Amino acid sequence: MVLSVRLLGELSVRAGERPVPLPAHPQGAPLLAWLALHPGKNDRGPLAALLWPDMRPSSARAELRSAVWALRRALASASARSASGLSAGRPRVSAGPSGSGVGLVML
């Protein structure tokens, strides 16, 4: 499955020909845009600080967990694949083809 993420103009996502709803979390769309622009592994601490610069690091990381969950849920709604191309481990968050069977294409 290929996810197409349109970054110019209004942010939009498509799985093949089907539109994918954006995550319900307020920072879900910015997180998706960041991951589309920076495929591969992204350290959680700096990513959380980027998206929530005015929060304490522990609170920002908690918000990142919530945003990743919302993003994963939105992407999984477009496909029966549970992985949805998003990988979130303790130290890093990543999106893209790293063995997930999901391609991420930026438009």
LUMGUDO-311154 format. One record per atom (N, C-alpha, C, O, CB): residue number from 1; residue in one letter; x, y, z. Coordinates in Angstrom, 1 decimal, padded with zeros to 4 digits, always signed. Each point is the difference from the previous one (the first is absolute). Last residue first. Glycine has a CB too. Layout:
<sites>
[site NUM 'A' [X Y Z]]
...
</sites>
This chain:
<sites>
[site 107 'L' [+003.8 +014.4 -002.0]]
[site 107 'L' [-000.4 +000.7 -001.2]]
[site 107 'L' [+000.0 +001.5 +000.2]]
[site 107 'L' [-000.3 +000.7 -000.9]]
[site 107 'L' [-001.2 -002.7 +000.3]]
[site 106 'M' [+003.7 -003.0 +002.7]]
[site 106 'M' [-000.4 +001.4 +000.3]]
[site 106 'M' [-000.3 +000.7 -001.3]]
[site 106 'M' [+000.8 -000.1 -001.0]]
[site 106 'M' [+000.7 +000.2 +003.0]]
[site 105 'V' [-001.7 -005.4 +000.0]]
[site 105 'V' [+000.4 +000.9 -001.2]]
[site 105 'V' [-000.5 +001.4 +000.4]]
[site 105 'V' [-001.1 +000.2 +000.3]]
[site 105 'V' [+000.9 -002.1 -002.0]]
[site 104 'L' [+001.2 -003.3 +004.0]]
[site 104 'L' [-000.5 +001.4 +000.3]]
[site 104 'L' [+000.5 +000.9 -001.1]]
[site 104 'L' [+001.2 +000.1 -000.2]]
[site 104 'L' [-001.2 -000.5 +002.7]]
[site 103 'G' [-001.1 -005.3 -001.7]]
[site 103 'G' [+000.9 +001.1 -000.6]]
[site 103 'G' [-000.6 +001.4 +000.3]]
[site 103 'G' [-001.3 +000.1 +000.1]]
[site 103 'G' [+002.0 -001.6 -001.9]]
[site 102 'V' [-000.9 -003.8 +004.0]]
[site 102 'V' [-000.7 +001.3 -000.3]]
[site 102 'V' [+001.0 +001.0 -000.5]]
[site 102 'V' [+001.0 +000.2 +000.6]]
[site 102 'V' [-002.8 -000.7 +001.2]]
[site 101 'G' [+002.9 -003.8 +000.0]]
[site 101 'G' [-000.9 -000.3 -001.1]]
[site 101 'G' [-000.8 +001.2 -000.4]]
[site 101 'G' [-000.9 -000.1 -000.8]]
[site 101 'G' [+000.8 -002.3 +001.6]]
[site 100 'S' [+003.7 +002.0 +002.6]]
[site 100 'S' [-001.4 +000.0 +000.5]]
[site 100 'S' [-000.9 -000.4 -001.1]]
[site 100 'S' [-001.2 -000.4 +000.3]]
[site 100 'S' [+001.7 +002.2 +001.2]]
[site 99 'G' [+004.5 -001.1 -001.4]]
[site 99 'G' [-000.5 -001.3 +000.3]]
[site 99 'G' [-001.5 -000.1 +000.3]]
[site 99 'G' [-000.5 -001.1 +000.4]]
[site 99 'G' [+002.8 +000.6 +000.4]]
[site 98 'S' [-000.4 +004.9 -001.5]]
[site 98 'S' [+001.0 -000.8 +000.7]]
[site 98 'S' [-000.6 -001.4 +000.4]]
[site 98 'S' [-000.2 -000.3 +001.2]]
[site 98 'S' [+001.3 +002.4 -000.4]]
[site 97 'P' [-003.0 +002.1 -003.3]]
[site 97 'P' [+000.0 -001.4 -000.5]]
[site 97 'P' [+000.9 -000.9 +000.8]]
[site 97 'P' [+000.2 -001.1 -000.5]]
[site 97 'P' [-000.6 +002.0 -001.7]]
[site 96 'G' [-002.1 +003.5 +004.4]]
[site 96 'G' [+000.6 -000.3 -001.3]]
[site 96 'G' [+000.2 -001.5 -000.2]]
[site 96 'G' [-000.5 -000.8 +000.8]]
[site 96 'G' [+001.6 +003.0 -000.7]]
[site 95 'A' [-001.0 +001.1 +004.5]]
[site 95 'A' [-001.0 -000.3 -001.1]]
[site 95 'A' [+000.7 -000.3 -001.2]]
[site 95 'A' [+001.1 +000.4 -000.3]]
[site 95 'A' [-002.8 +001.1 +001.3]]
[site 94 'S' [+002.7 -001.0 +004.8]]
[site 94 'S' [+000.4 +000.0 -001.4]]
[site 94 'S' [-001.2 -000.3 -000.9]]
[site 94 'S' [-001.0 -000.7 +000.4]]
[site 94 'S' [+003.3 +000.0 +000.2]]
[site 93 'V' [-000.2 +001.9 +004.8]]
[site 93 'V' [-001.2 -000.1 -000.8]]
[site 93 'V' [+000.4 +000.0 -001.5]]
[site 93 'V' [+000.9 +000.9 -000.3]]
[site 93 'V' [-002.4 +000.2 +002.1]]
[site 92 'R' [+004.2 -002.3 +003.3]]
[site 92 'R' [-000.2 +000.6 -001.3]]
[site 92 'R' [-001.4 -000.2 -000.6]]
[site 92 'R' [-000.7 -000.9 +000.4]]
[site 92 'R' [+003.1 +000.6 -000.8]]
[site 91 'P' [-000.5 -001.4 +004.8]]
[site 91 'P' [+000.8 +001.1 -000.3]]
[site 91 'P' [-000.4 +000.8 -001.3]]
[site 91 'P' [+000.4 +001.2 -000.1]]
[site 91 'P' [+001.4 -002.4 +001.3]]
[site 90 'R' [-004.5 -002.6 +000.3]]
[site 90 'R' [+000.3 +000.9 +001.2]]
[site 90 'R' [+000.9 +001.2 -000.4]]
[site 90 'R' [-000.4 +001.1 +000.4]]
[site 90 'R' [+000.2 -003.1 +001.1]]
[site 89 'G' [-002.5 +000.1 -005.5]]
[site 89 'G' [+000.6 -000.7 +001.1]]
[site 89 'G' [+000.3 +001.0 +001.1]]
[site 89 'G' [-000.3 +001.2 -000.1]]
[site 89 'G' [+001.3 -002.9 -001.5]]
[site 88 'A' [-004.1 +001.3 -003.1]]
[site 88 'A' [+000.3 +000.8 +001.2]]
[site 88 'A' [+000.6 -000.8 +001.0]]
[site 88 'A' [-000.7 -000.8 +000.7]]
[site 88 'A' [-001.2 +002.4 -001.3]]
[site 87 'S' [+000.4 -001.3 -005.0]]
[site 87 'S' [+000.7 -000.8 +001.0]]
[site 87 'S' [+000.3 +000.9 +001.2]]
[site 87 'S' [+000.6 +001.1 -000.2]]
[site 87 'S' [+000.4 -002.7 -001.5]]
[site 86 'L' [-004.3 +001.3 -003.0]]
[site 86 'L' [+000.5 +000.8 +001.1]]
[site 86 'L' [+000.6 -000.9 +001.0]]
[site 86 'L' [-000.7 -000.9 +000.5]]
[site 86 'L' [-001.0 +002.7 -000.9]]
[site 85 'G' [-000.7 -003.2 -003.6]]
[site 85 'G' [+001.3 +000.7 -000.4]]
[site 85 'G' [+000.6 +000.8 +001.1]]
[site 85 'G' [+001.0 +000.7 -000.2]]
[site 85 'G' [-001.9 -000.7 -002.0]]
[site 84 'S' [-003.1 -003.0 +002.6]]
[site 84 'S' [-000.3 +001.3 -000.7]]
[site 84 'S' [+001.3 +000.8 -000.3]]
[site 84 'S' [-000.1 +001.2 -000.3]]
[site 84 'S' [-002.0 -001.1 +001.5]]
[site 83 'A' [+000.7 -004.5 +001.2]]
[site 83 'A' [+001.3 +000.8 +000.2]]
[site 83 'A' [-000.2 +001.4 -000.6]]
[site 83 'A' [+000.6 +000.9 +000.6]]
[site 83 'A' [+000.8 -003.0 -000.7]]
[site 82 'S' [-004.8 -001.3 -000.3]]
[site 82 'S' [+000.0 +000.6 +001.4]]
[site 82 'S' [+001.3 +000.9 +000.1]]
[site 82 'S' [-000.1 +000.9 +000.8]]
[site 82 'S' [-001.2 -002.9 +000.1]]
[site 81 'R' [-001.7 +000.7 -005.3]]
[site 81 'R' [+001.3 -000.2 +000.6]]
[site 81 'R' [+000.0 +000.7 +001.3]]
[site 81 'R' [-000.3 +001.2 +000.1]]
[site 81 'R' [+001.4 -001.4 -002.4]]
[site 80 'A' [-004.7 +000.4 -000.7]]
[site 80 'A' [-000.1 -001.1 +000.9]]
[site 80 'A' [+001.3 -000.2 +000.7]]
[site 80 'A' [+000.1 -000.8 +001.0]]
[site 80 'A' [-001.9 -000.3 -002.4]]
[site 79 'S' [+000.3 +006.0 -000.4]]
[site 79 'S' [+000.5 -001.3 -000.5]]
[site 79 'S' [-000.2 -001.1 +001.1]]
[site 79 'S' [-000.1 +000.4 +001.2]]
[site 79 'S' [+001.8 +000.8 -002.7]]
[site 78 'A' [-002.9 +003.4 +002.0]]
[site 78 'A' [+000.0 +000.0 -001.5]]
[site 78 'A' [+000.4 -001.4 -000.5]]
[site 78 'A' [-000.1 -000.2 -001.2]]
[site 78 'A' [+000.7 +002.6 +001.2]]
[site 77 'S' [-000.6 -001.2 +004.6]]
[site 77 'S' [-001.4 +000.0 -000.4]]
[site 77 'S' [-000.1 -000.1 -001.6]]
[site 77 'S' [-001.0 -000.4 -000.5]]
[site 77 'S' [+000.4 +001.8 +002.5]]
[site 76 'A' [+004.8 -001.0 +000.4]]
[site 76 'A' [-000.5 -001.4 +000.0]]
[site 76 'A' [-001.5 +000.0 -000.5]]
[site 76 'A' [-000.4 -001.0 -000.6]]
[site 76 'A' [+002.0 +000.4 +002.5]]
[site 75 'L' [+000.5 +004.8 -001.3]]
[site 75 'L' [+000.6 -000.7 -001.1]]
[site 75 'L' [-000.5 -001.4 -000.1]]
[site 75 'L' [-000.2 -000.5 -001.1]]
[site 75 'L' [+002.2 +001.9 +001.3]]
[site 74 'A' [-003.4 +001.2 +003.5]]
[site 74 'A' [-000.5 +000.6 -001.3]]
[site 74 'A' [+000.5 -000.8 -001.2]]
[site 74 'A' [-000.7 -000.2 -000.9]]
[site 74 'A' [+000.6 +002.5 +002.0]]
[site 73 'R' [+001.8 -003.6 +003.1]]
[site 73 'R' [-001.4 -000.3 -000.1]]
[site 73 'R' [-000.6 +000.5 -001.3]]
[site 73 'R' [-000.7 -000.7 -000.7]]
[site 73 'R' [+000.4 +000.7 +003.2]]
[site 72 'R' [+004.7 +001.3 -001.3]]
[site 72 'R' [-000.1 -001.5 -000.3]]
[site 72 'R' [-001.4 -000.4 -000.3]]
[site 72 'R' [-000.3 -000.8 -000.9]]
[site 72 'R' [+002.4 +000.4 +002.3]]
[site 71 'L' [-001.5 +004.7 +000.2]]
[site 71 'L' [+000.5 -000.1 -001.4]]
[site 71 'L' [-000.1 -001.4 -000.4]]
[site 71 'L' [-000.5 -000.3 -001.1]]
[site 71 'L' [+002.0 +002.2 +001.4]]
[site 70 'A' [-002.5 -001.0 +004.1]]
[site 70 'A' [-001.1 +000.5 -000.8]]
[site 70 'A' [+000.4 -000.1 -001.5]]
[site 70 'A' [-000.8 -000.3 -000.8]]
[site 70 'A' [+000.2 +001.9 +002.6]]
[site 69 'W' [+003.9 -002.8 +001.4]]
[site 69 'W' [-001.2 -001.0 +000.1]]
[site 69 'W' [-001.1 +000.5 -001.0]]
[site 69 'W' [-000.5 -000.8 -000.7]]
[site 69 'W' [+001.1 +000.2 +003.1]]
[site 68 'V' [+003.1 +003.4 -001.8]]
[site 68 'V' [+000.4 -001.1 -000.8]]
[site 68 'V' [-001.2 -001.1 +000.0]]
[site 68 'V' [-000.3 -000.5 -001.1]]
[site 68 'V' [+002.7 +000.9 +001.7]]
[site 67 'A' [-002.9 +003.4 +002.1]]
[site 67 'A' [-000.1 +000.4 -001.4]]
[site 67 'A' [+000.4 -001.2 -000.9]]
[site 67 'A' [-000.7 -000.2 -001.1]]
[site 67 'A' [+001.2 +002.6 +001.7]]
[site 66 'S' [-000.1 -002.9 +004.0]]
[site 66 'S' [-001.4 +000.1 -000.3]]
[site 66 'S' [-000.2 +000.4 -001.5]]
[site 66 'S' [-000.9 -000.6 -000.7]]
[site 66 'S' [+000.4 +001.3 +003.0]]
[site 65 'R' [+004.9 -000.9 -000.5]]
[site 65 'R' [-000.6 -001.3 +000.0]]
[site 65 'R' [-001.5 +000.0 -000.4]]
[site 65 'R' [-000.4 -000.8 -000.8]]
[site 65 'R' [+002.0 +000.1 +002.6]]
[site 64 'L' [+000.6 +004.8 -001.3]]
[site 64 'L' [+000.4 -000.7 -001.2]]
[site 64 'L' [-000.5 -001.4 -000.1]]
[site 64 'L' [-000.5 -000.4 -001.0]]
[site 64 'L' [+002.6 +001.8 +001.1]]
[site 63 'E' [-002.9 +001.1 +003.8]]
[site 63 'E' [-000.8 +000.5 -001.1]]
[site 63 'E' [+000.4 -000.7 -001.3]]
[site 63 'E' [-000.9 -000.3 -000.9]]
[site 63 'E' [+000.6 +002.5 +002.0]]
[site 62 'A' [+002.9 -003.1 +002.6]]
[site 62 'A' [-001.3 -000.6 +000.2]]
[site 62 'A' [-001.0 +000.5 -001.1]]
[site 62 'A' [-000.8 -000.8 -000.5]]
[site 62 'A' [+001.2 +000.7 +003.0]]
[site 61 'R' [+003.9 +002.0 -002.4]]
[site 61 'R' [+000.1 -001.4 -000.4]]
[site 61 'R' [-001.4 -000.7 +000.2]]
[site 61 'R' [-000.3 -000.8 -000.9]]
[site 61 'R' [+002.8 +000.8 +001.5]]
[site 60 'A' [-002.2 +004.4 +000.9]]
[site 60 'A' [+000.1 +000.0 -001.4]]
[site 60 'A' [+000.1 -001.4 -000.5]]
[site 60 'A' [-000.6 -000.4 -001.1]]
[site 60 'A' [+001.7 +002.6 +001.1]]
[site 59 'S' [-000.9 -001.6 +004.6]]
[site 59 'S' [-001.4 +000.3 -000.5]]
[site 59 'S' [+000.0 +000.0 -001.5]]
[site 59 'S' [-001.0 -000.5 -000.6]]
[site 59 'S' [+000.5 +001.9 +002.6]]
[site 58 'S' [+004.6 -001.9 +000.1]]
[site 58 'S' [-000.8 -001.1 +000.3]]
[site 58 'S' [-001.4 +000.1 -000.5]]
[site 58 'S' [-000.6 -000.9 -000.5]]
[site 58 'S' [+002.0 +000.5 +002.5]]
[site 57 'P' [+001.7 +004.1 -002.5]]
[site 57 'P' [+000.3 -001.1 -000.8]]
[site 57 'P' [-000.9 -001.2 +000.2]]
[site 57 'P' [-000.4 -000.7 -000.9]]
[site 57 'P' [+002.8 +001.5 +000.9]]
[site 56 'R' [-004.4 +004.0 +000.9]]
[site 56 'R' [+001.1 -000.8 +000.7]]
[site 56 'R' [+000.2 -001.2 -000.9]]
[site 56 'R' [-000.9 -000.5 -000.6]]
[site 56 'R' [+000.3 +001.3 +002.9]]
[site 55 'M' [-001.6 +003.2 -004.9]]
[site 55 'M' [-000.3 -000.9 +001.0]]
[site 55 'M' [+001.3 -000.6 +000.6]]
[site 55 'M' [+001.1 +000.0 -000.6]]
[site 55 'M' [-003.2 -000.6 -000.5]]
[site 54 'D' [+001.6 +003.7 -002.7]]
[site 54 'D' [-000.3 +000.7 +001.3]]
[site 54 'D' [-000.3 -001.0 +001.1]]
[site 54 'D' [-000.3 +000.5 +001.1]]
[site 54 'D' [-000.5 +001.4 -002.4]]
[site 53 'P' [+001.7 -003.2 -003.4]]
[site 53 'P' [+001.2 +000.7 +000.6]]
[site 53 'P' [-000.2 +000.7 +001.3]]
[site 53 'P' [+000.9 +000.2 +000.8]]
[site 53 'P' [-000.3 +000.2 -003.1]]
[site 52 'W' [-002.6 -004.2 -000.9]]
[site 52 'W' [-000.5 +000.6 +001.2]]
[site 52 'W' [+001.1 +000.7 +000.7]]
[site 52 'W' [+000.4 -000.4 +001.1]]
[site 52 'W' [-002.1 -001.4 -000.9]]
[site 51 'L' [+002.5 -000.3 -004.4]]
[site 51 'L' [-001.4 +000.2 -000.1]]
[site 51 'L' [-000.6 +000.7 +001.2]]
[site 51 'L' [-001.1 +000.6 -000.1]]
[site 51 'L' [+001.1 -002.7 -001.3]]
[site 50 'L' [+004.7 +001.2 +001.3]]
[site 50 'L' [-000.4 +000.8 -001.2]]
[site 50 'L' [-001.5 +000.3 -000.1]]
[site 50 'L' [-000.4 +001.1 -000.3]]
[site 50 'L' [+002.4 -002.1 -000.9]]
[site 49 'A' [-000.2 -001.9 +004.6]]
[site 49 'A' [+000.3 +001.4 +000.3]]
[site 49 'A' [-000.3 +000.9 -001.2]]
[site 49 'A' [-000.4 +001.2 +000.2]]
[site 49 'A' [+002.2 -002.0 +001.3]]
[site 48 'A' [-002.4 -003.8 -002.0]]
[site 48 'A' [-001.0 +000.5 +000.9]]
[site 48 'A' [+000.3 +001.5 +000.3]]
[site 48 'A' [-000.9 +000.8 +000.1]]
[site 48 'A' [+000.7 -003.1 +001.0]]
[site 47 'L' [+003.3 +000.1 -003.7]]
[site 47 'L' [-001.2 +000.1 -000.7]]
[site 47 'L' [-001.1 +000.6 +000.9]]
[site 47 'L' [-000.8 +000.8 -000.5]]
[site 47 'L' [+001.4 -002.8 -001.0]]
[site 46 'P' [+003.7 +001.0 +003.3]]
[site 46 'P' [+000.0 +001.2 -000.8]]
[site 46 'P' [-001.3 +000.2 -000.8]]
[site 46 'P' [-000.4 +001.1 -000.2]]
[site 46 'P' [+002.8 -001.4 +000.0]]
[site 45 'G' [-002.2 -003.7 +002.9]]
[site 45 'G' [+000.2 +001.2 +000.8]]
[site 45 'G' [+000.0 +001.3 -000.9]]
[site 45 'G' [-000.8 +000.9 +000.3]]
[site 45 'G' [+002.1 -002.3 +001.3]]
[site 44 'R' [-001.6 -003.1 -003.6]]
[site 44 'R' [-001.2 +000.5 +000.6]]
[site 44 'R' [+000.2 +001.4 +000.8]]
[site 44 'R' [-000.8 +000.9 -000.2]]
[site 44 'R' [+000.0 -003.3 +000.4]]
[site 43 'D' [+003.5 +000.6 -004.6]]
[site 43 'D' [+000.1 -000.1 +001.4]]
[site 43 'D' [-001.2 +000.7 +000.6]]
[site 43 'D' [-000.4 +001.1 -000.4]]
[site 43 'D' [+002.9 -001.2 +000.4]]
[site 42 'N' [-002.4 -002.2 -004.9]]
[site 42 'N' [+000.1 +001.4 +000.7]]
[site 42 'N' [+000.0 -000.2 +001.5]]
[site 42 'N' [-000.9 -000.7 +000.5]]
[site 42 'N' [-000.3 +001.7 -002.5]]
[site 41 'K' [+002.0 -004.1 -003.0]]
[site 41 'K' [-000.1 +000.1 +001.5]]
[site 41 'K' [+000.2 +001.4 +000.5]]
[site 41 'K' [+000.9 +000.7 -000.3]]
[site 41 'K' [+000.0 -003.0 +000.4]]
[site 40 'G' [-002.8 +001.5 -005.1]]
[site 40 'G' [+001.0 -000.7 +000.8]]
[site 40 'G' [-000.2 +000.3 +001.5]]
[site 40 'G' [-001.1 +000.4 +000.4]]
[site 40 'G' [+002.7 -000.2 -002.3]]
[site 39 'P' [-003.1 +003.4 -001.8]]
[site 39 'P' [-000.2 -001.4 +000.1]]
[site 39 'P' [+001.2 -000.7 +000.8]]
[site 39 'P' [+001.1 +000.6 +000.0]]
[site 39 'P' [-002.5 -000.6 -002.2]]
[site 38 'H' [-000.5 +005.0 +001.5]]
[site 38 'H' [+001.2 -000.6 +000.7]]
[site 38 'H' [-000.2 -001.5 +000.2]]
[site 38 'H' [-000.2 -000.5 +001.1]]
[site 38 'H' [+000.7 +002.7 +000.0]]
[site 37 'L' [-003.9 +000.5 -003.2]]
[site 37 'L' [+001.2 +000.7 -000.4]]
[site 37 'L' [+001.3 -000.6 +000.5]]
[site 37 'L' [+001.0 +000.2 -000.5]]
[site 37 'L' [-002.4 +001.8 +000.5]]
[site 36 'A' [-002.8 -003.9 +001.3]]
[site 36 'A' [+000.1 -000.1 -001.5]]
[site 36 'A' [+001.2 +000.7 -000.5]]
[site 36 'A' [+000.7 -000.4 -000.9]]
[site 36 'A' [-003.2 +000.3 +000.8]]
[site 35 'L' [+001.5 +000.4 +004.7]]
[site 35 'L' [+000.5 -001.3 -000.3]]
[site 35 'L' [+000.1 -000.2 -001.5]]
[site 35 'L' [+000.9 -000.8 -000.5]]
[site 35 'L' [-001.9 -000.1 +002.6]]
[site 34 'W' [-000.7 +005.0 -000.5]]
[site 34 'W' [+001.4 -000.2 +000.3]]
[site 34 'W' [+000.5 -001.3 -000.4]]
[site 34 'W' [+001.1 -000.1 -000.5]]
[site 34 'W' [-001.5 +001.7 +002.5]]
[site 33 'A' [-004.2 -000.8 -002.6]]
[site 33 'A' [+000.8 +000.7 -000.9]]
[site 33 'A' [+001.5 -000.1 +000.3]]
[site 33 'A' [+000.8 -000.1 -000.9]]
[site 33 'A' [-002.7 +001.7 +000.6]]
[site 32 'L' [-001.1 -003.6 +003.3]]
[site 32 'L' [+000.0 -000.7 -001.3]]
[site 32 'L' [+000.9 +000.7 -001.0]]
[site 32 'L' [+000.7 -000.6 -000.7]]
[site 32 'L' [-003.1 -000.3 +001.2]]
[site 31 'L' [+001.7 +003.0 +003.6]]
[site 31 'L' [+000.8 -001.1 +000.2]]
[site 31 'L' [+000.1 -000.8 -001.3]]
[site 31 'L' [+001.1 -000.4 -000.4]]
[site 31 'L' [-001.7 +000.3 +002.8]]
[site 30 'P' [-002.4 +003.8 -002.3]]
[site 30 'P' [+001.4 +000.4 +000.0]]
[site 30 'P' [+001.0 -001.2 +000.2]]
[site 30 'P' [+001.1 +000.0 -000.7]]
[site 30 'P' [-001.8 +002.2 +001.6]]
[site 29 'A' [-003.9 -003.3 -000.6]]
[site 29 'A' [+000.4 +000.5 -001.3]]
[site 29 'A' [+001.4 +000.5 -000.1]]
[site 29 'A' [+000.7 -000.4 -000.9]]
[site 29 'A' [-003.1 +000.9 +000.5]]
[site 28 'G' [+000.7 -001.7 +004.7]]
[site 28 'G' [+000.1 -001.2 -000.9]]
[site 28 'G' [+000.4 +000.4 -001.4]]
[site 28 'G' [+000.9 -000.7 -000.6]]
[site 28 'G' [-002.6 -000.4 +002.0]]
[site 27 'Q' [+000.7 +003.9 +002.7]]
[site 27 'Q' [+001.4 +000.0 -000.6]]
[site 27 'Q' [+000.2 -001.2 -000.9]]
[site 27 'Q' [+001.1 -000.3 -000.5]]
[site 27 'Q' [-000.3 +001.5 +002.4]]
[site 26 'P' [-005.1 -000.6 +000.3]]
[site 26 'P' [+000.4 +001.3 -000.5]]
[site 26 'P' [+001.4 +000.0 -000.7]]
[site 26 'P' [+000.1 +000.8 -001.0]]
[site 26 'P' [-001.5 +000.2 +002.7]]
[site 25 'H' [-001.6 -005.5 -001.6]]
[site 25 'H' [+000.8 +000.7 +000.9]]
[site 25 'H' [+000.4 +001.4 -000.6]]
[site 25 'H' [+000.3 +000.0 -001.2]]
[site 25 'H' [+000.6 -002.2 +002.2]]
[site 24 'A' [-003.3 -001.2 -003.4]]
[site 24 'A' [-000.8 +000.9 +000.8]]
[site 24 'A' [+000.8 +000.8 +000.9]]
[site 24 'A' [-000.5 +001.1 +000.5]]
[site 24 'A' [-001.4 -002.7 -000.6]]
[site 23 'P' [+003.6 -000.2 -004.8]]
[site 23 'P' [-000.2 -000.4 +001.4]]
[site 23 'P' [-000.8 +001.0 +000.8]]
[site 23 'P' [+000.1 +001.2 -000.3]]
[site 23 'P' [+002.1 -002.4 +000.1]]
[site 22 'L' [-003.1 +000.7 -005.1]]
[site 22 'L' [+001.1 +000.4 +000.9]]
[site 22 'L' [-000.2 -000.4 +001.4]]
[site 22 'L' [-001.2 -000.1 +000.4]]
[site 22 'L' [+001.6 +002.0 -002.0]]
[site 21 'P' [-002.5 -004.7 -002.6]]
[site 21 'P' [-000.2 +001.1 +000.9]]
[site 21 'P' [+001.2 +000.4 +000.8]]
[site 21 'P' [+000.8 -000.9 +000.4]]
[site 21 'P' [-003.2 +000.2 -000.2]]
[site 20 'V' [+002.4 -001.4 -005.2]]
[site 20 'V' [+000.2 -000.4 +001.4]]
[site 20 'V' [-000.3 +001.2 +000.9]]
[site 20 'V' [+000.5 +001.1 -000.2]]
[site 20 'V' [+001.2 -002.9 -000.5]]
[site 19 'P' [-003.1 +000.2 -004.7]]
[site 19 'P' [+000.4 +001.0 +001.0]]
[site 19 'P' [+000.1 -000.6 +001.4]]
[site 19 'P' [-000.8 -000.9 +000.3]]
[site 19 'P' [-000.2 +002.7 -001.7]]
[site 18 'R' [+001.6 -004.7 -003.3]]
[site 18 'R' [-000.9 +000.4 +001.1]]
[site 18 'R' [+000.6 +001.1 +000.9]]
[site 18 'R' [+001.1 -000.1 +000.4]]
[site 18 'R' [-002.1 -002.2 -000.5]]
[site 17 'E' [+003.1 -000.1 -003.7]]
[site 17 'E' [-001.0 +001.0 -000.5]]
[site 17 'E' [-000.9 +000.5 +001.1]]
[site 17 'E' [-000.7 +001.0 -000.2]]
[site 17 'E' [+000.8 -002.0 -002.0]]
[site 16 'G' [+004.3 -001.0 +003.8]]
[site 16 'G' [-000.4 -000.3 -001.4]]
[site 16 'G' [-000.9 +001.1 -000.5]]
[site 16 'G' [+000.5 +001.2 -000.1]]
[site 16 'G' [-000.4 -003.7 +000.6]]
[site 15 'A' [+000.3 +003.7 +003.7]]
[site 15 'A' [+000.5 -001.4 +000.0]]
[site 15 'A' [-000.5 -000.5 -001.4]]
[site 15 'A' [-001.1 -000.4 -000.1]]
[site 15 'A' [+001.1 +000.0 +002.7]]
[site 14 'R' [+000.9 +005.6 -000.6]]
[site 14 'R' [-000.7 -000.9 -000.8]]
[site 14 'R' [+000.6 -001.4 +000.1]]
[site 14 'R' [+001.3 -000.1 +000.1]]
[site 14 'R' [-002.1 +001.9 -001.7]]
[site 13 'V' [+000.7 +003.6 +004.0]]
[site 13 'V' [+000.6 -001.3 -000.1]]
[site 13 'V' [-001.0 -000.9 -000.8]]
[site 13 'V' [-001.2 +000.0 +000.2]]
[site 13 'V' [+002.4 +000.3 +002.1]]
[site 12 'S' [+000.0 +005.4 -001.2]]
[site 12 'S' [-000.9 -001.1 -000.3]]
[site 12 'S' [+000.8 -001.3 -000.1]]
[site 12 'S' [+001.1 +000.0 -000.4]]
[site 12 'S' [-002.8 +001.6 -000.8]]
[site 11 'L' [+002.0 +004.2 +002.3]]
[site 11 'L' [+000.5 -001.4 +000.3]]
[site 11 'L' [-001.0 -001.0 -000.3]]
[site 11 'L' [-001.2 +000.1 +000.5]]
[site 11 'L' [+002.7 +000.8 +001.3]]
[site 10 'E' [-001.4 +003.9 -004.3]]
[site 10 'E' [-000.6 -000.7 +001.2]]
[site 10 'E' [+000.6 -001.4 +000.1]]
[site 10 'E' [+000.0 -000.7 -000.9]]
[site 10 'E' [-002.1 +002.1 +000.7]]
[site 9 'G' [+005.3 +001.5 -002.4]]
[site 9 'G' [-001.5 +000.3 +000.1]]
[site 9 'G' [-000.5 -000.6 +001.3]]
[site 9 'G' [+000.7 +000.0 +001.0]]
[site 9 'G' [-000.9 +000.1 -003.5]]
[site 8 'L' [+004.2 -002.6 +001.3]]
[site 8 'L' [-000.2 +001.4 -000.5]]
[site 8 'L' [-001.4 +000.3 -000.1]]
[site 8 'L' [-000.8 -000.9 -000.4]]
[site 8 'L' [+002.9 +000.8 -000.9]]
[site 7 'L' [-000.6 -004.2 +002.7]]
[site 7 'L' [+000.4 +001.0 +001.0]]
[site 7 'L' [-000.2 +001.4 -000.5]]
[site 7 'L' [-000.1 +000.9 +000.8]]
[site 7 'L' [+001.7 -002.6 +000.0]]
[site 6 'R' [-003.4 -003.7 -001.5]]
[site 6 'R' [+000.1 +001.3 -000.7]]
[site 6 'R' [+000.3 +001.0 +001.1]]
[site 6 'R' [-000.8 +000.3 +000.9]]
[site 6 'R' [-000.8 -001.0 -002.8]]
[site 5 'V' [+002.2 -004.8 +001.6]]
[site 5 'V' [-000.2 +001.1 +000.9]]
[site 5 'V' [+000.2 +001.3 -000.8]]
[site 5 'V' [+001.1 +000.2 -000.5]]
[site 5 'V' [-000.4 -001.6 +002.5]]
[site 4 'S' [-001.8 -004.2 -002.8]]
[site 4 'S' [+000.4 +001.2 -000.6]]
[site 4 'S' [-000.3 +001.2 +000.9]]
[site 4 'S' [-001.2 +000.1 +000.4]]
[site 4 'S' [+000.9 -001.1 -002.7]]
[site 3 'L' [+001.2 -004.6 +002.7]]
[site 3 'L' [-000.7 +001.2 +000.6]]
[site 3 'L' [+000.6 +001.2 -000.7]]
[site 3 'L' [+001.2 +000.2 +000.0]]
[site 3 'L' [-001.6 -001.3 +002.2]]
[site 2 'V' [+000.1 -004.4 -003.6]]
[site 2 'V' [+000.7 +001.3 +000.0]]
[site 2 'V' [-000.8 +001.1 +000.6]]
[site 2 'V' [-001.2 +000.2 -000.5]]
[site 2 'V' [+002.5 -001.0 -001.6]]
[site 1 'M' [-000.8 -005.0 +002.3]]
[site 1 'M' [-000.9 +001.2 +000.0]]
[site 1 'M' [+000.9 +001.2 +000.0]]
[site 1 'M' [+001.0 +000.1 +000.7]]
[site 1 'M' [-002.9 -001.3 +000.5]]
</sites>
